[in-house]
Amino acid sequence: MKRTGFRLLSNLLSKPKMVFSPRPLSSIRVPDLNLKLGINFCPNKINSRHFSTEPPQEEEKVAGEPESPVLVEKMEGLHIMTIGINRPDKRNCVNTETAEHLKMAFHEFETDENMYCAVLHGLGGNFCAGYDLEELSELEEDLANKIAEILMDQGPMGPTKMQISKPVIAAVNGFCVAGGLELAIMCDLRVVEDNCKLGFLNRRFGVPLIDGGTVRLPELIGLSKAMDLILTGRLLEPKEALDCGLANRVVSSGT
């Protein structure tokens, strides 16, 4: 039987046209091995419906289908939910739609009894660069009403005024400033990459802190340090953030 197999392989290698010819499969003749191998093999009945000589291609996204601004993933075995802000071209700035998706994601986390912990993170190299000021600039005439509507319903960033009973961890990378830092201090723990920039830059643009930053920051690092960051609007390096208690851990980039 081994000799038959070697002889068959030798014949195939010596006549490559039998393998690589574009002829249909039904025209290829296979030696009669039915008796020796004890199998019923019929080349005329091969199902070639899924046969292709082309390499497998990745599935393409449907053209024009918008990608969600917030991506949620549940790790059922670990009981962890990850919530990712997905606006990398805007450094993950939060607009009205994103804020609503964030609020729904945290509501789902809070009500899912199988999820014990959540991790909030940003996709594309940044955690969050605050609220999308471009959206506000397009509301010149109705700006006051829009802000009032947001404040009566929720904070501009989405979930910052929710009462969440389970632990939330902020995985901070890149820029975490203004409203993005308010999202981070909303969380129970902050794990910060060593290349990120943190700070309340609101005063530079005349934007108030209205998502709990003025309340939570003094509780975390003390009133004096909080006043320093809010009034100067300066950026904070990860080491200083760790030393003053704003960060719980500093890790290498990409970990």
FIKEKE-8923 format. One record per residue: z, y, x of N, C-alpha, C in turn; residue in three letters. Coordinates in steps of 0.2 Angstrom, whole numbers, padded with zeros to 4 digits, always signed. Atoms other than C-alpha are relative to their C-alpha. Example, Ala and Ser with C-alpha at 12.3 -4.5 7.8 and 13.67 -1.06 7.14 Angstrom:
BEGIN
+0000-0006+0004+0039-0022+0062+0000+0006+0004ala;-0001-0006-0004+0036-0005+0068+0003+0005-0004ser;
This chain:
BEGIN
+0000-0006+0004+0000+0000+0000+0000+0006+0004met;+0000-0006-0005+0004+0012+0015-0007+0001+0002lys;+0006+0000-0003-0013+0008+0022-0005+0004-0005arg;+0005-0003+0006-0022+0013+0005+0002+0007+0000thr;-0002-0007+0000-0012+0029+0005-0003+0004+0005gly;+0003-0004-0005-0017+0034+0022-0007+0000+0000phe;+0007+0000+0001-0035+0029+0019-0002+0005-0005arg;+0002-0005+0005-0036+0040+0004+0001+0007+0002leu;-0001-0006-0003-0028+0054+0013-0005+0002+0005leu;+0005-0001-0005-0040+0052+0027-0007+0002-0003ser;+0006-0001+0003-0055+0052+0015+0000+0007-0003asn;+0000-0007+0003-0049+0068+0006+0000+0006+0006leu;+0000-0005-0005-0046+0077+0023-0007+0001+0003leu;+0006+0000-0003-0063+0072+0030-0006+0003-0005ser;+0005-0002+0005-0072+0078+0014+0003+0006-0004lys;-0003-0005+0003-0064+0095+0010-0003+0003-0007pro;+0003-0002+0006-0077+0099-0003+0003-0003-0007lys;-0003+0004+0006-0069+0086-0015+0006+0004-0002met;-0006-0004+0002-0053+0097-0015-0001+0007-0002val;+0001-0008+0001-0059+0115-0014-0006+0002-0004phe;+0006-0002+0004-0075+0114-0024+0002+0002-0007ser;-0002-0003+0007-0075+0124-0040-0002-0004-0006pro;+0002+0005+0006-0081+0109-0050+0006-0001-0005arg;-0005+0002+0005-0071+0105-0066+0004-0006+0002pro;-0005+0006-0002-0056+0093-0064-0003-0007-0002leu;+0003+0007+0003-0065+0080-0075-0005-0003+0004ser;+0006+0003-0004-0079+0078-0062+0003-0003+0007ser;-0003+0003-0006-0067+0073-0048+0002-0007-0001ile;-0002+0007+0000-0066+0054-0045+0006-0002+0004arg;-0006+0003-0004-0050+0046-0041+0000-0007+0001val;+0000+0007-0001-0049+0029-0034+0004-0004-0005pro;-0004+0004+0005-0043+0015-0045+0006-0003+0003asp;-0006+0003-0002-0025+0013-0041+0005-0002-0005leu;-0004+0002+0006-0019+0008-0058+0003-0006+0001asn;-0002+0007-0001-0017-0010-0053+0006+0000+0005leu;-0005+0000-0005-0008-0007-0037+0006+0004-0001lys;-0006-0004+0001+0003+0007-0042+0004-0001-0007leu;-0003+0001+0006+0007+0001-0059+0000+0006-0005gly;+0000-0006+0004+0003+0017-0068-0007+0000-0004ile;+0006-0001+0004-0010+0022-0081-0002+0007+0001asn;+0002-0007-0002-0019+0037-0074-0007+0001-0002phe;+0006-0001+0002-0034+0044-0082-0002+0007+0001cys;+0001-0007-0002-0042+0060-0074-0003+0004-0006pro;+0003-0003+0005-0052+0063-0090+0005+0003-0005asn;-0005-0002+0005-0036+0066-0100+0005+0005+0003lys;-0005-0005-0003-0028+0079-0088+0000+0006-0004ile;+0000-0006+0004-0022+0094-0097+0000+0006+0005asn;+0001-0006-0005-0029+0109-0087+0001+0006-0003ser;-0001-0006+0003-0024+0122-0099+0004+0005+0004arg;-0004-0004-0004-0011+0129-0087-0001+0000+0007his;+0002+0001-0007-0020+0125-0071-0003+0007+0002phe;+0003-0007-0003-0024+0141-0060+0000-0001+0007ser;+0000+0000-0008-0029+0143-0042+0003+0007+0002thr;-0003-0007-0002-0022+0161-0042+0007-0001+0001glu;-0008+0000-0001-0004+0164-0036+0003+0003-0006pro;-0004-0003+0006+0009+0168-0049+0001+0007+0000pro;+0000-0008+0001+0009+0186-0055+0007+0002-0004gln;-0006-0002+0004+0025+0195-0060-0003+0003-0007glu;+0002-0002+0006+0025+0200-0078+0000+0008+0000glu;+0000-0007+0000+0020+0218-0081+0003+0003-0006glu;-0003-0003+0006+0029+0230-0092-0005+0003-0004lys;+0005-0002+0005+0021+0235-0108-0001+0008+0002val;+0002-0007-0001+0012+0252-0105+0003+0004-0005ala;-0003-0005+0004+0021+0267-0112+0006-0002-0003gly;-0007+0002+0003+0037+0257-0116+0005+0004+0005glu;-0005-0004-0003+0051+0269-0111+0006-0005+0003pro;-0006+0004-0002+0065+0262-0100+0007+0003-0002glu;-0007-0003+0002+0083+0264-0106+0003+0004+0005ser;-0004-0004-0005+0093+0277-0097+0006-0003+0002pro;-0006+0003-0002+0108+0266-0097-0001-0008+0000val;+0001+0007-0001+0107+0248-0091+0007-0004-0001leu;-0007+0003+0001+0121+0236-0097-0001-0008+0002val;+0000+0008-0002+0124+0218-0089+0006-0003-0001glu;-0006+0004+0001+0137+0206-0094+0000-0006+0004lys;-0002+0006-0004+0144+0193-0082+0005-0004-0003met;-0005+0004+0004+0151+0181-0094+0005-0004+0004glu;-0005+0004-0004+0159+0170-0081+0005+0004+0003gly;-0005-0004-0003+0168+0184-0073+0003+0005-0005leu;-0002-0005+0005+0171+0194-0089+0000+0007+0002his;+0001-0006-0002+0164+0209-0081-0006+0003-0003ile;+0006-0004+0003+0152+0222-0089-0002+0005+0005met;+0003-0005-0005+0141+0233-0077-0004+0005-0005thr;+0004-0006+0004+0135+0250-0085-0003+0004+0005ile;+0003-0004-0005+0122+0258-0074-0004+0006-0003gly;+0004-0006+0002+0115+0276-0077-0007-0001+0004ile;+0007+0002-0002+0096+0274-0075-0005+0006-0001asn;+0005-0006+0000+0088+0291-0072-0001+0002+0007arg;+0000-0001-0007+0085+0290-0053-0004+0006+0002pro;+0004-0006-0002+0071+0303-0053+0004+0007-0002asp;-0004-0005+0002+0084+0315-0060+0007+0000+0004lys;-0006+0002-0003+0098+0309-0048+0005-0002-0005arg;-0004+0003+0006+0105+0301-0064+0004+0006-0004asn;-0003-0005+0004+0109+0318-0072+0000-0003-0008cys;-0001+0002+0007+0115+0315-0090-0003+0005-0005val;+0003-0004+0006+0105+0322-0105+0003-0003-0006asn;-0003+0002+0006+0109+0320-0123-0001-0007-0002thr;+0001+0007+0002+0101+0303-0125+0004-0004+0005glu;-0004+0004-0005+0109+0296-0109+0008+0000-0002thr;-0007+0000+0002+0126+0302-0115+0002-0004-0006ala;-0001+0005+0006+0124+0293-0132+0000-0007+0002glu;+0000+0007-0002+0119+0277-0123+0006-0002+0004his;-0006+0002-0003+0134+0278-0112+0006-0001-0004leu;-0005+0000+0005+0145+0281-0126+0000-0007-0004lys;+0001+0006+0003+0138+0266-0135+0002-0006+0004met;-0001+0005-0005+0139+0255-0119+0008-0001+0000ala;-0007+0001-0001+0158+0259-0117+0003-0002-0007phe;-0003+0002+0007+0161+0256-0136-0001-0008+0000his;+0001+0007+0000+0153+0239-0134+0005-0004+0005glu;-0005+0003-0004+0164+0235-0119+0007+0000-0003phe;-0006+0000+0003+0179+0240-0128+0001-0005-0006glu;-0001+0005+0006+0176+0229-0143-0002-0007+0002thr;+0001+0007-0002+0170+0214-0133+0006-0003+0003asp;-0006+0003-0003+0185+0203-0131-0001-0005+0006glu;+0001+0005-0006+0176+0192-0118-0001+0005+0006asn;+0001-0005-0006+0174+0208-0106+0007+0003+0001met;-0007-0003-0002+0190+0212-0096+0000+0006+0004tyr;+0001-0006-0005+0183+0225-0084-0007+0002+0000cys;+0006-0003+0000+0169+0237-0083-0001+0004+0007ala;+0002-0003-0006+0160+0244-0068-0006+0005-0001val;+0005-0005+0002+0151+0261-0070-0003+0002+0007leu;+0004-0001-0006+0137+0264-0057-0006+0004-0001his;+0007-0003+0001+0121+0274-0054-0005-0004+0004gly;+0006+0003-0003+0104+0267-0050-0004+0005+0004leu;+0005-0004-0004+0092+0273-0037+0003+0004+0006gly;-0003-0003-0006+0104+0279-0023+0005+0006-0002gly;-0005-0006+0002+0115+0292-0033+0004-0003-0006asn;-0004+0001+0006+0130+0290-0045-0002+0004-0006phe;+0002-0004+0006+0127+0305-0056+0001+0007+0003cys;+0000-0007-0002+0123+0323-0052+0002+0005-0006ala;-0002-0004+0005+0131+0330-0068-0005+0000-0006gly;+0004-0001+0006+0123+0336-0084-0007+0003+0002tyr;+0007-0002-0001+0104+0339-0085-0001+0007-0002asp;+0000-0007+0001+0103+0358-0084-0007+0002-0003leu;+0007-0001+0002+0084+0357-0087+0000-0001-0008glu;+0000+0001+0007+0088+0351-0105+0003+0006-0003glu;-0003-0006+0003+0099+0366-0108-0004+0006+0001leu;+0005-0006-0001+0086+0378-0101-0005+0000-0006ser;+0006+0000+0005+0074+0372-0115+0003+0002-0007glu;-0003-0002+0006+0087+0377-0128+0003+0007+0000leu;-0003-0007-0001+0088+0396-0125+0002+0003-0007glu;-0002-0003+0007+0089+0401-0144+0005-0004-0003glu;-0005+0004+0004+0099+0386-0150+0006-0002+0005asp;-0004+0003-0005+0110+0384-0134+0007+0000-0003leu;-0007+0000+0002+0127+0389-0142+0001-0005-0006ala;-0001+0005+0005+0124+0378-0157+0000-0007+0003asn;+0000+0007-0003+0120+0363-0146+0006-0001+0003lys;-0006+0001-0004+0135+0365-0135+0006-0001-0005ile;-0005+0001+0005+0146+0367-0151+0000-0007-0003ala;+0002+0007+0003+0138+0351-0158+0003-0005+0004glu;-0002+0005-0005+0141+0341-0142+0008+0000+0000ile;-0007+0000-0001+0159+0347-0141+0004-0003-0006leu;-0004+0002+0006+0164+0343-0159-0001-0008+0000met;+0001+0008+0000+0157+0325-0157+0003-0003+0006asp;-0002+0003-0006+0160+0321-0139+0000+0004+0006gln;+0001-0004-0006+0160+0327-0121-0008+0000+0001gly;+0007+0000-0001+0143+0332-0115-0002-0007+0004pro;+0001+0006-0004+0144+0317-0103+0000-0007-0003met;+0000+0006+0004+0147+0304-0117+0006-0003-0001gly;-0006+0004+0002+0162+0293-0115+0006+0003+0003pro;-0006-0003-0004+0174+0305-0106+0006+0001-0005thr;-0006-0001+0005+0185+0308-0122+0002-0006-0004lys;-0001+0006+0003+0185+0290-0127+0007-0003+0002met;-0007+0003-0002+0202+0280-0127-0002-0007+0002gln;+0003+0007-0002+0197+0264-0117+0007-0003+0003ile;-0006+0004-0001+0211+0251-0116-0001-0005+0006ser;+0001+0005-0006+0203+0240-0102-0002+0004+0006lys;+0001-0004-0006+0201+0245-0084-0008+0001+0002pro;+0007-0001-0002+0185+0253-0078+0000+0003+0007val;+0000-0002-0007+0180+0255-0060-0007+0004+0001ile;+0006-0004-0002+0168+0268-0053-0003-0002+0007ala;+0003+0002-0006+0156+0262-0040-0004+0006+0002ala;+0003-0007-0001+0151+0279-0032-0004-0001+0007val;+0005-0001-0006+0136+0282-0020-0004+0006-0001asn;+0004-0006+0000+0125+0296-0016+0004+0006-0002gly;-0003-0006+0003+0129+0312-0026+0004-0002-0006phe;-0005+0001+0005+0144+0312-0037+0003+0007-0001cys;-0002-0007+0000+0146+0330-0042+0000+0002-0008val;+0000-0003+0006+0150+0341-0057+0002-0005-0006ala;-0002+0004+0005+0150+0331-0073+0000-0008+0002gly;+0000+0007-0003+0146+0315-0063+0007-0002+0003gly;-0007+0001-0003+0163+0317-0054+0005+0000-0006leu;-0004+0001+0005+0171+0319-0071-0001-0007-0003glu;+0000+0007+0002+0164+0302-0076+0004-0004+0005leu;-0003+0004-0005+0171+0295-0060+0008+0000-0001ala;-0008-0001+0001+0189+0302-0063+0002-0002-0007ile;-0002+0004+0006+0188+0295-0080+0002-0007+0001met;-0001+0007-0001+0188+0278-0073+0007-0001+0004cys;-0007+0002-0002+0204+0269-0067+0000+0000+0008asp;+0001+0001-0007+0198+0266-0049-0007+0003+0002leu;+0006-0003-0003+0185+0274-0038-0002-0003+0007arg;+0002+0003-0007+0176+0264-0024-0006+0004+0002val;+0005-0005-0002+0166+0276-0014-0003-0002+0007val;+0004+0001-0006+0152+0273-0001+0001+0006+0005glu;-0002-0005-0006+0154+0282+0016-0005+0005+0001asp;+0005-0005-0001+0138+0292+0014+0000+0005-0007asn;+0000-0004+0007+0142+0300-0004+0003+0007+0001cys;-0002-0007+0000+0145+0318-0008+0004+0001-0007lys;-0004-0001+0006+0159+0323-0021+0001+0007+0000leu;-0002-0007+0001+0163+0339-0028-0001+0003-0007gly;+0001-0004+0006+0164+0351-0043-0004+0006+0001phe;+0005-0006-0001+0149+0362-0041-0001+0005-0006leu;+0001-0003+0006+0151+0369-0058+0000+0008+0001asn;-0001-0007-0001+0156+0387-0053-0006+0003+0003arg;+0006-0003-0003+0140+0389-0043-0005+0001-0005arg;+0005-0001+0005+0130+0388-0058+0002+0003-0007phe;-0003-0002+0006+0142+0395-0071+0001-0004-0005gly;+0000+0005+0005+0144+0379-0080+0008-0002+0000val;-0007+0002+0000+0162+0375-0086+0001-0007+0000pro;-0002+0007+0000+0172+0359-0084+0003-0001-0007leu;-0002+0001+0007+0173+0353-0102+0000-0008-0001ile;-0001+0007+0001+0174+0334-0099+0006-0003+0003asp;-0007+0003-0002+0192+0332-0094+0001+0001+0007gly;-0001-0001-0007+0190+0337-0076+0006+0004+0002gly;-0006-0005-0001+0203+0351-0077+0007-0004-0002thr;-0006+0003+0002+0216+0339-0085+0001-0006+0005val;-0001+0006-0004+0213+0323-0075+0000+0001+0008arg;+0000-0001-0008+0210+0330-0057+0007+0002+0002leu;-0007-0001-0002+0227+0338-0056+0005-0006+0000pro;-0004+0006+0001+0235+0322-0062-0001-0005+0006glu;+0002+0005-0005+0226+0312-0048+0002+0003+0007leu;-0001-0003-0006+0227+0324-0033+0005+0006+0001ile;-0005-0006+0000+0240+0338-0038-0004+0006-0002gly;+0003-0006+0003+0237+0355-0045-0003+0004+0006leu;+0002-0004-0005+0235+0364-0028-0007-0002+0003ser;+0007+0003-0003+0221+0352-0021-0005+0001-0006lys;+0005+0000+0005+0213+0352-0038-0003+0007-0001ala;+0002-0007+0001+0212+0371-0039-0005+0002+0006met;+0004-0001-0006+0205+0371-0021-0008-0002-0002asp;+0007+0003+0002+0190+0360-0027-0003+0003-0005leu;+0003-0003+0005+0187+0368-0043-0002+0007+0001ile;+0001-0007-0001+0188+0386-0038-0005+0002+0006leu;+0005-0001-0006+0178+0384-0021-0007-0003-0002thr;+0006+0004+0001+0165+0372-0028-0003-0004+0006gly;+0003+0003-0006+0164+0364-0011-0001-0008+0000arg;+0001+0008+0000+0158+0346-0007+0006-0003+0004leu;-0006+0004-0003+0171+0333-0002-0003-0006+0004leu;+0002+0006-0003+0168+0320+0011+0004-0006-0002glu;-0004+0006+0003+0173+0302+0007+0007-0001+0004pro;-0007+0001-0003+0187+0302+0020+0005+0004-0003lys;-0005-0005+0003+0195+0318+0013+0002-0003-0007glu;-0001+0003+0006+0193+0310-0004+0005-0005+0000ala;-0005+0005+0000+0202+0295+0001+0007+0002+0002leu;-0007-0003-0002+0216+0305+0010+0004+0003-0006asp;-0003-0004+0005+0219+0316-0005+0001-0005-0007cys;-0001+0004+0006+0219+0301-0018-0005+0000-0005gly;+0005+0000+0005+0203+0305-0026-0004-0007+0000leu;+0003+0006-0001+0195+0289-0019+0005-0006+0001ala;-0005+0006-0002+0204+0272-0019-0002-0004+0006asn;+0002+0004-0005+0193+0263-0007-0007+0004+0003arg;+0006-0002-0003+0179+0269+0005-0003-0006+0004val;+0003+0006-0002+0166+0256+0009-0007+0002+0004val;+0006-0002-0004+0150+0255+0020-0006+0000-0006ser;+0005-0001+0005+0134+0260+0011-0004-0007-0001ser;+0003+0006+0002+0126+0246+0001+0004-0006-0001gly;-0004+0006+0002+0141+0235-0001+0003+0001-0006thr;
